[in-house]
Structure formats: C-alpha cells, structure tokens
Amino acid sequence: MTTGVRMTVHDYLALPEAKPYREYVCGEVIEKSMPNEEHGILVQEIAACFARWMHLAGGKAGPEIRVRFDTERGPEYRLPDYSYWSSGRPRRDGKDSLPPTLAVEVKSPDEPLEQLRSKCRYMRRYGVDVCWLIDPGRRVVEVFETERDGQPVAVGALRSKALGDLEIDVPALFAALDD
C-alpha cells in the first residue's frame, strides 16, 4: 500500500491494523512515516509526563490511536503520534475514537515540516483543542491553539488552558535525546 491510493472509507476500515500505519483523508490512504529512535524517545517522554499528571487530572491517553474526524467530505481518519482526552470529554462513538483534547505530532526525518503543520491545522479545524508539533532536529515545539498557529516554544514550558495545570519543560523534554 502506498500513499495516494483511492478507496472508500469502508474499504479503508477493512484494512488490517498493521505497520505501516495508514490514515484516510479526502478518499485517499496515506501511509505514516516510519519513526526513528528520536521519534520514539520523544513520544515515550510525552507519555511519561501525561501518565504522572493524569493520576490527578484524569483522562485517557495513548500513542497512535486512530481518530475519526467528521469533515464536510464525510469521515476521515488520522493517527496522531500521541493523543489525550480530558476527563469528561467523549472519547468514542461506536468503534471510532473522537477528536482528542490534545494531539501530538513528532517530526520524522523524512516528513516535510509544512505537511505536519497542515495536519495540525486540520486536526484543530475538526475538533482538537490543542496540537503540539515536536521537531527534534530544531528542538522546538510548535503550538497550535486558539490564536497560536504554530507558535514556536524552545525554552520554558508547554502549557494550555485545555490542559489545566499541566506543564512540560521543553528543554527537559529534548534532554531525553542526549542520554
């Protein structure tokens, strides 16, 4: 299966859930890029931060969860690298996961940055409150939320009104790559 194969949403949902993972947008199947070690380390670090925080805040989270987005073209499916649903936010509609409170994308070496920015804007347009685009090469996190459309954060902490008191120190997040 390669990127750009056209099929119905029914045929897409019948595909096996195996790597390479695939998304479904505008009637086409899009293969996700293969992550490298940096990608995996950063997703694990985000997951660890959320695991500690969720003991108090609640909610559900996980990596590579297929999310249904209800667009004007019909249902489309994306797989954020990490998703978090705040406590009380609907997570499911039948078998499908609904848009999360937070979606995180981590740039893989072969992914164009503009393509990931477009994906973050897409997810925001269709129901995600905040999206973080983590770029390990530049050691920057771009924030997509309300008036922040790709605002870079390289020092200080990631915060969001949608995430209450959660703070993730950006330099500490990237320090995990230095071990």
MARBA-3410 file (N, C-alpha, C, O; in Angstrom, 1 decimal):
179
0.9,-1.2,0.0,0.0,0.0,0.0,0.9,1.2,0.0,1.8,1.3,0.8 ~ 0.6,2.1,-0.9,1.4,3.4,-1.0,0.5,4.6,-0.8,-0.7,4.4,-0.9 ~ 1.1,5.7,-0.5,0.3,6.9,-0.3,-0.4,7.3,-1.6,0.1,7.1,-2.7 ~ -1.6,7.8,-1.4,-2.4,8.2,-2.6,-3.3,7.2,-3.2,-3.9,7.5,-4.2 ~ -3.4,6.0,-2.6,-4.3,5.0,-3.1,-5.8,5.5,-2.8,-6.0,5.7,-1.6
-6.6,5.6,-3.8,-8.0,6.0,-3.5,-8.8,4.7,-3.2,-8.7,3.7,-3.7 ~ -9.7,4.9,-2.2,-10.7,3.8,-1.8,-11.8,4.4,-1.0,-11.7,5.6,-0.6 ~ -12.8,3.6,-0.7,-13.9,4.1,0.1,-13.5,4.0,1.6,-12.6,3.3,1.9 ~ -14.2,4.7,2.4,-14.0,4.7,3.8,-14.2,3.3,4.3,-13.5,2.8,5.2 ~ -15.2,2.6,3.8,-15.5,1.2,4.2,-14.3,0.3,3.9,-13.9,-0.5,4.7
-13.7,0.4,2.7,-12.5,-0.4,2.3,-11.3,0.0,3.2,-10.5,-0.9,3.6 ~ -11.2,1.3,3.5,-10.1,1.7,4.4,-10.2,1.0,5.8,-9.3,0.5,6.3 ~ -11.4,1.1,6.4,-11.6,0.5,7.7,-11.5,-1.0,7.7,-11.3,-1.6,8.8 ~ -11.6,-1.7,6.5,-11.4,-3.1,6.4,-9.9,-3.5,6.4,-9.6,-4.7,6.5 ~ -9.0,-2.5,6.1,-7.6,-2.9,6.0,-7.1,-3.4,7.4,-7.6,-2.9,8.4
-6.1,-4.2,7.4,-5.6,-4.7,8.7,-4.9,-3.6,9.4,-4.2,-2.7,8.8 ~ -5.0,-3.5,10.7,-4.3,-2.5,11.5,-2.8,-3.0,11.8,-2.5,-3.6,12.8 ~ -2.0,-2.8,10.8,-0.6,-3.2,10.8,0.3,-2.2,10.3,-0.1,-1.3,9.6 ~ 1.6,-2.2,10.7,2.5,-1.2,10.1,2.8,-1.6,8.7,2.9,-2.7,8.3 ~ 3.0,-0.6,7.9,3.0,0.8,8.2,1.5,1.3,8.5,0.6,0.9,7.7
1.3,2.1,9.5,0.0,2.6,9.8,-0.4,3.5,8.7,0.4,4.2,8.0 ~ -1.7,3.6,8.5,-2.3,4.4,7.4,-3.4,5.3,7.9,-4.2,5.0,8.8 ~ -3.5,6.5,7.3,-4.5,7.4,7.6,-5.4,7.5,6.3,-5.1,7.0,5.2 ~ -6.6,8.1,6.5,-7.5,8.2,5.4,-8.0,9.6,5.3,-8.8,10.1,6.2 ~ -7.7,10.3,4.2,-8.0,11.8,4.1,-8.4,12.0,2.6,-7.7,11.6,1.7
-9.5,12.7,2.4,-10.0,13.0,1.1,-10.1,11.8,0.2,-9.8,11.9,-1.0 ~ -10.5,10.7,0.7,-10.7,9.5,-0.1,-9.5,8.8,-0.4,-9.5,7.8,-1.2 ~ -8.3,9.2,0.1,-7.1,8.5,-0.2,-6.4,8.0,1.1,-6.6,8.5,2.2 ~ -5.7,6.9,0.9,-4.9,6.3,2.0,-3.5,6.9,2.0,-2.9,7.0,1.0 ~ -3.1,7.3,3.2,-1.8,8.0,3.4,-1.0,7.1,4.4,-1.4,7.0,5.5
0.1,6.6,4.0,1.0,5.9,4.9,1.7,6.9,5.8,2.2,7.9,5.3 ~ 1.8,6.5,7.1,2.5,7.3,8.0,4.0,7.0,7.8,4.4,5.9,7.5 ~ 4.9,8.0,8.1,6.3,7.8,8.0,6.8,6.9,9.1,6.2,6.8,10.2 ~ 7.8,6.1,8.8,8.4,5.2,9.8,9.1,6.1,10.8,10.0,6.9,10.4 ~ 8.9,5.9,12.1,9.5,6.7,13.1,11.0,6.2,13.3,11.3,5.0,13.1
11.8,7.1,13.8,13.2,6.7,14.1,13.3,6.7,15.6,12.3,6.9,16.3 ~ 14.5,6.5,16.1,14.7,6.4,17.6,14.3,7.7,18.3,13.7,7.7,19.3 ~ 14.7,8.9,17.8,14.4,10.1,18.4,12.9,10.3,18.5,12.4,10.7,19.6 ~ 12.2,9.9,17.5,10.7,10.0,17.5,10.1,9.2,18.6,9.3,9.6,19.4 ~ 10.6,7.9,18.7,10.1,7.0,19.8,10.4,7.5,21.2,9.6,7.5,22.1
11.6,8.1,21.4,12.0,8.6,22.7,11.1,9.8,23.1,10.7,9.8,24.2 ~ 10.9,10.7,22.1,10.0,11.8,22.4,8.6,11.4,22.7,8.0,12.0,23.6 ~ 8.0,10.5,22.0,6.7,10.0,22.3,6.6,9.4,23.7,5.7,9.6,24.4 ~ 7.6,8.6,24.0,7.7,8.0,25.3,7.8,9.0,26.4,7.2,8.9,27.5 ~ 8.6,10.1,26.2,8.7,11.2,27.2,7.4,11.9,27.4,7.0,12.1,28.5
6.7,12.2,26.3,5.3,12.8,26.4,4.4,11.9,27.2,3.7,12.3,28.1 ~ 4.4,10.6,26.8,3.5,9.6,27.5,3.9,9.6,29.0,2.9,9.5,29.8 ~ 5.1,9.6,29.4,5.5,9.6,30.8,5.0,10.8,31.5,4.5,10.7,32.7 ~ 5.1,12.0,30.9,4.6,13.2,31.5,3.1,13.2,31.7,2.6,13.6,32.8 ~ 2.4,12.7,30.8,1.0,12.6,30.9,0.6,11.5,31.9,-0.4,11.7,32.6
1.3,10.4,32.0,0.9,9.3,32.9,1.0,9.9,34.3,0.1,9.6,35.1 ~ 2.0,10.6,34.7,2.2,11.2,36.0,1.0,12.2,36.3,0.4,12.2,37.3 ~ 0.8,13.1,35.3,-0.2,14.1,35.5,-1.6,13.6,35.6,-2.5,14.1,36.3 ~ -1.9,12.5,34.8,-3.3,12.0,34.7,-3.7,11.3,36.0,-4.9,11.1,36.3 ~ -2.8,11.0,36.9,-3.2,10.4,38.2,-4.0,11.4,39.0,-4.9,11.0,39.7
-3.8,12.7,38.8,-4.6,13.7,39.5,-5.6,14.3,38.6,-6.8,14.6,39.0 ~ -5.3,14.6,37.3,-6.2,15.2,36.4,-7.3,14.3,35.8,-8.3,14.8,35.3 ~ -6.9,13.0,35.7,-7.8,12.1,35.0,-7.6,12.2,33.5,-6.7,12.8,33.0 ~ -8.5,11.5,32.8,-8.5,11.5,31.3,-7.9,10.2,30.8,-7.5,9.3,31.6 ~ -7.8,10.1,29.5,-7.2,8.9,28.9,-6.3,9.4,27.8,-6.4,10.4,27.2
-5.3,8.5,27.5,-4.3,8.9,26.5,-3.6,7.7,25.9,-3.7,6.6,26.5 ~ -2.9,7.9,24.8,-2.2,6.8,24.2,-1.6,7.2,22.9,-2.0,8.2,22.3 ~ -0.6,6.4,22.4,0.1,6.6,21.1,-0.7,6.0,20.0,-1.3,4.9,20.1 ~ -0.6,6.6,18.8,-1.1,6.0,17.5,-2.5,5.5,17.6,-2.8,4.4,17.0 ~ -3.4,6.3,18.2,-4.8,5.9,18.2,-5.5,6.5,17.0,-5.4,7.7,16.8
-6.2,5.7,16.3,-6.9,6.2,15.1,-8.1,7.0,15.5,-8.9,6.6,16.3 ~ -8.2,8.2,15.0,-9.2,9.2,15.4,-10.1,9.5,14.1,-9.5,9.8,13.1 ~ -11.4,9.5,14.3,-12.3,9.9,13.2,-12.6,11.4,13.3,-12.9,11.9,14.4 ~ -12.4,12.0,12.2,-12.8,13.4,12.1,-13.9,13.6,11.1,-13.9,13.1,10.0 ~ -15.0,14.2,11.6,-16.2,14.4,10.7,-16.0,15.7,9.9,-16.2,16.8,10.5
-15.7,15.5,8.6,-15.5,16.6,7.8,-16.7,16.8,6.8,-17.6,16.0,6.8 ~ -16.7,17.9,6.1,-17.7,18.1,5.1,-17.7,17.1,4.0,-18.7,16.9,3.3 ~ -16.6,16.4,3.8,-16.5,15.3,2.8,-16.9,13.9,3.4,-17.0,12.9,2.7 ~ -17.2,13.9,4.7,-17.5,12.6,5.4,-16.4,12.3,6.3,-15.5,13.1,6.6 ~ -16.5,11.1,6.9,-15.5,10.7,7.9,-14.1,10.5,7.3,-14.0,9.9,6.3
-13.1,11.0,8.0,-11.7,10.8,7.7,-11.0,10.4,8.9,-11.4,10.7,10.1 ~ -9.9,9.7,8.8,-9.2,9.1,9.9,-7.7,9.5,9.9,-7.0,9.4,8.9 ~ -7.2,10.0,11.1,-5.8,10.4,11.3,-5.3,9.6,12.5,-6.1,9.2,13.3 ~ -4.0,9.5,12.6,-3.4,8.8,13.7,-2.3,9.7,14.3,-1.2,9.7,13.9 ~ -2.7,10.6,15.3,-1.7,11.4,15.9,-0.7,10.5,16.6,-1.0,9.4,17.0
0.5,11.0,16.7,1.6,10.2,17.4,1.2,10.0,18.9,1.6,8.9,19.4 ~ 0.5,10.9,19.5,0.0,10.8,20.9,-1.2,11.6,21.0,-1.3,12.7,20.5 ~ -2.2,11.1,21.7,-3.5,11.7,21.9,-3.9,11.7,23.4,-3.6,10.7,24.1 ~ -4.5,12.8,23.9,-5.0,12.9,25.2,-6.5,13.4,25.2,-6.7,14.4,24.6 ~ -7.4,12.7,25.9,-8.7,13.1,26.1,-8.9,13.5,27.5,-8.7,12.7,28.4
-9.3,14.7,27.8,-9.5,15.2,29.1,-10.7,14.5,29.8,-11.6,13.9,29.1 ~ -10.7,14.4,31.1,-11.7,13.8,31.8,-13.1,14.4,31.5,-13.2,15.6,31.5 ~ -14.1,13.6,31.2,-15.4,14.1,30.8,-15.6,14.3,29.3,-16.7,14.6,28.8 ~ -14.5,14.3,28.5,-14.6,14.5,27.1,-15.0,13.2,26.4,-14.4,12.2,26.7 ~ -16.0,13.2,25.6,-16.4,12.0,24.9,-15.2,11.4,24.1,-14.6,12.2,23.3
-14.9,10.1,24.2,-13.7,9.6,23.5,-14.2,8.7,22.4,-13.4,8.5,21.4 ~ -15.4,8.1,22.4,-15.7,7.1,21.4,-17.1,7.4,20.9,-18.0,7.9,21.6 ~ -17.3,7.0,19.7,-18.6,6.9,19.0,-18.7,5.6,18.4,-18.2,5.4,17.2 ~ -19.3,4.6,19.0,-19.2,3.3,18.5,-17.8,2.7,18.6,-17.2,2.8,19.6 ~ -17.3,2.3,17.5,-15.9,1.8,17.4,-14.9,2.9,17.2,-13.7,2.7,17.5
-15.3,4.1,16.8,-14.4,5.1,16.5,-14.0,6.0,17.7,-14.8,6.3,18.5 ~ -12.7,6.4,17.7,-12.2,7.4,18.6,-12.6,8.8,18.1,-12.4,9.1,16.9 ~ -13.1,9.7,18.9,-13.4,11.0,18.6,-12.2,11.9,18.8,-11.2,11.5,19.4 ~ -12.2,13.2,18.2,-11.0,14.1,18.3,-10.7,14.3,19.8,-11.5,14.5,20.7 ~ -9.4,14.2,20.1,-8.9,14.3,21.5,-8.8,15.8,21.9,-8.9,16.7,21.0
-8.5,16.0,23.1,-8.2,17.4,23.6,-6.9,17.8,23.1,-6.8,19.0,22.6 ~ -5.9,16.9,23.1,-4.6,17.2,22.6,-4.1,16.2,21.6,-4.3,15.0,21.9 ~ -3.5,16.6,20.5,-2.9,15.7,19.6,-1.4,16.2,19.5,-1.1,17.4,19.4 ~ -0.5,15.2,19.5,0.9,15.5,19.4,1.4,14.8,18.1,1.2,13.6,17.9 ~ 2.2,15.6,17.4,2.9,15.0,16.2,4.4,15.2,16.4,4.8,16.3,16.8
5.2,14.2,16.2,6.6,14.3,16.3,7.2,14.1,14.8,6.9,13.2,14.2 ~ 8.0,15.1,14.4,8.5,15.1,13.1,9.5,14.0,12.9,10.5,13.8,13.7 ~ 9.3,13.1,11.9,10.3,12.1,11.5,11.2,12.7,10.4,10.8,13.7,9.8 ~ 12.4,12.2,10.3,13.4,12.9,9.3,12.8,13.1,7.9,13.2,14.1,7.3 ~ 12.0,12.1,7.4,11.6,12.3,6.0,10.3,13.0,5.9,9.7,13.1,4.7
9.7,13.6,6.9,8.4,14.3,6.8,8.7,15.8,6.6,9.4,16.4,7.4 ~ 8.1,16.3,5.6,8.1,17.8,5.5,7.4,18.5,6.6,6.3,18.2,6.9 ~ 8.1,19.5,7.2,7.5,20.3,8.3,6.2,20.9,7.9,5.2,20.9,8.7 ~ 6.1,21.4,6.7,4.8,22.1,6.3,3.7,21.1,6.2,2.5,21.5,6.5 ~ 3.9,19.9,5.8,2.9,18.8,5.8,2.4,18.6,7.2,1.2,18.4,7.4
3.3,18.5,8.2,2.9,18.3,9.6,2.1,19.5,10.2,1.2,19.4,10.9 ~ 2.5,20.7,9.8,1.8,21.9,10.2,0.4,21.9,9.6,-0.6,22.2,10.3 ~ 0.3,21.5,8.4,-1.1,21.3,7.8,-1.9,20.3,8.5,-3.1,20.5,8.7 ~ -1.3,19.2,8.9,-2.0,18.2,9.7,-2.5,18.7,11.0,-3.6,18.5,11.4 ~ -1.7,19.5,11.7,-2.1,20.1,13.0,-3.2,21.1,12.8,-4.2,21.1,13.5
-3.2,21.9,11.7,-4.3,22.8,11.4,-5.6,22.0,11.1,-6.6,22.4,11.5 ~ -5.4,21.0,10.4,-6.6,20.1,10.0,-7.2,19.6,11.3,-8.4,19.7,11.5 ~ -6.4,19.0,12.2,-7.0,18.4,13.4,-7.6,19.5,14.3,-8.7,19.3,14.9 ~ -7.0,20.7,14.4,-7.7,21.8,15.1,-9.0,22.2,14.5,-10.0,22.4,15.2 ~ -9.0,22.3,13.1,-10.3,22.7,12.4,-11.4,21.7,12.7,-12.6,22.1,12.8
-11.1,20.4,12.9,-12.1,19.4,13.1,-12.2,18.9,14.5,-12.6,17.7,14.7 ~ -11.8,19.7,15.5,-12.2,19.3,16.9,-11.2,19.2,17.9,-11.5,19.1,19.1 ~ -9.9,19.2,17.6,-8.8,19.0,18.6,-8.6,20.4,19.2,-8.5,21.4,18.5 ~ -8.5,20.5,20.5,-8.3,21.8,21.2,-6.9,22.4,21.0,-6.8,23.5,20.8 ~ -5.9,21.5,21.1,-4.5,22.0,21.0,-3.7,20.9,20.3,-3.9,19.7,20.6
-2.8,21.3,19.5,-1.9,20.4,18.8,-0.4,20.8,19.1,-0.1,22.0,18.9 ~ 0.4,19.9,19.4,1.9,20.2,19.6,2.6,19.5,18.5,2.4,18.3,18.3 ~ 3.4,20.2,17.7,4.3,19.6,16.7,5.7,19.7,17.2,6.3,20.8,17.3 ~ 6.3,18.5,17.5,7.6,18.4,18.1,8.6,18.2,17.0,8.5,17.2,16.2 ~ 9.6,19.1,16.9,10.6,18.9,15.9,12.0,18.6,16.6,12.6,19.6,17.1
12.4,17.4,16.6,13.6,17.1,17.3,14.9,17.7,16.7,15.8,17.9,17.4 ~ 14.9,17.9,15.4,16.0,18.5,14.7,16.3,19.9,15.2,17.4,20.3,15.4 ~ 15.2,20.7,15.3,15.4,22.1,15.7,15.2,22.2,17.2,15.5,23.3,17.7 ~ 14.8,21.2,17.9,14.5,21.2,19.3,13.5,22.3,19.6,13.7,23.1,20.5 ~ 12.4,22.3,18.9,11.3,23.3,19.1,10.0,22.5,19.0,9.9,21.5,18.3
9.1,23.0,19.8,7.7,22.5,19.8,6.8,23.7,19.3,6.9,24.8,19.8 ~ 6.1,23.4,18.2,5.2,24.4,17.7,3.8,24.2,18.2,3.3,23.0,18.2 ~ 3.2,25.2,18.7,1.9,25.1,19.4,0.8,25.6,18.5,0.9,26.7,18.0 ~ -0.3,24.8,18.3,-1.4,25.2,17.5,-2.6,25.2,18.5,-3.1,24.1,18.9 ~ -3.1,26.4,18.9,-4.2,26.5,19.8,-4.7,27.9,19.8,-4.0,28.9,19.8
-6.0,28.1,19.7,-6.7,29.3,19.5,-5.9,30.3,18.7,-5.8,30.1,17.5 ~ -5.3,31.4,19.3,-4.6,32.4,18.5,-3.2,32.0,18.2,-2.5,32.7,17.4 ~ -2.7,30.9,18.7,-1.3,30.4,18.4,-1.4,29.4,17.3,-1.9,28.3,17.4 ~ -0.9,29.8,16.1,-0.9,29.0,15.0,0.6,28.6,14.6,1.1,29.2,13.7 ~ 1.1,27.7,15.3,2.5,27.3,15.0,3.5,28.1,15.8,4.6,28.2,15.4
3.1,28.6,17.0,4.0,29.4,17.8,5.1,28.5,18.3,4.8,27.5,19.0 ~ 6.4,28.9,18.0,7.5,28.0,18.5,7.8,28.2,19.9,7.8,29.3,20.5 ~ 8.1,27.1,20.6,8.5,27.1,22.0,9.8,26.3,22.1,9.7,25.1,21.9 ~ 10.9,27.0,22.5,12.1,26.2,22.6,12.7,26.3,24.0,13.4,25.4,24.4 ~ 12.2,27.3,24.8,12.6,27.4,26.2,11.3,27.5,27.0,10.3,27.9,26.5
11.4,27.3,28.3,10.2,27.4,29.1,9.4,26.1,29.0,9.9,25.0,28.8 ~ 8.1,26.3,29.3,7.2,25.1,29.4,6.1,25.2,28.4,5.6,26.2,28.0 ~ 5.6,24.0,28.1,4.4,23.8,27.3,3.2,23.9,28.3,3.2,23.2,29.3 ~ 2.3,24.8,28.0,1.1,24.9,28.8,-0.1,25.1,27.8,0.1,25.6,26.7 ~ -1.3,24.8,28.3,-2.5,25.0,27.6,-3.7,25.2,28.5,-3.8,24.4,29.5
-4.6,26.1,28.2,-5.8,26.2,29.0,-6.6,24.9,29.0,-7.3,24.6,29.9 ~ -6.5,24.2,27.8,-7.3,23.0,27.7,-6.7,21.9,28.6,-7.3,20.8,28.7 ~ -5.5,22.1,29.1,-4.8,21.0,29.8,-4.6,21.4,31.3,-3.7,20.8,32.0 ~ -5.3,22.4,31.8,-5.3,22.7,33.2,-3.9,23.1,33.7,-3.2,23.9,33.1 ~ -3.4,22.4,34.7,-2.1,22.7,35.3,-0.9,22.0,34.8,0.2,22.0,35.3
-1.1,21.2,33.7,0.0,20.5,33.1,1.1,21.5,32.6,0.7,22.4,31.9 ~ 2.3,21.2,32.9,3.4,21.9,32.3,4.5,20.9,32.0,4.9,20.1,32.8 ~ 5.0,21.0,30.8,6.1,20.2,30.3,7.3,21.1,29.9,7.2,21.9,29.0 ~ 8.4,20.9,30.6,9.6,21.7,30.4,10.2,21.3,29.0,10.6,20.1,28.9 ~ 10.2,22.2,28.1,10.7,21.9,26.7,12.2,21.5,26.7,12.5,20.4,26.1
13.1,22.2,27.3,14.5,21.7,27.3,14.6,20.3,28.0,15.4,19.5,27.5 ~ 13.9,20.0,29.0,14.0,18.7,29.7,13.4,17.6,28.7,13.9,16.5,28.7 ~ 12.4,18.0,28.0,11.8,17.0,27.0,12.9,16.6,26.0,13.1,15.4,25.7 ~ 13.6,17.6,25.4,14.6,17.3,24.4,15.9,16.7,25.1,16.7,16.1,24.4 ~ 16.1,17.0,26.4,17.3,16.4,27.0,17.3,14.9,27.0,18.3,14.2,27.1
16.1,14.3,26.9,16.0,12.8,26.8,16.7,12.3,25.6,17.1,11.1,25.5 ~ 16.9,13.1,24.6,17.6,12.7,23.4,19.2,12.7,23.6,19.9,12.1,22.8 ~ 19.6,13.3,24.7,21.1,13.4,24.9,21.7,12.2,25.7,22.9,12.2,25.8 ~ 20.9,11.3,26.2,21.4,10.2,27.0,22.1,9.2,26.2,22.6,8.2,26.7
END
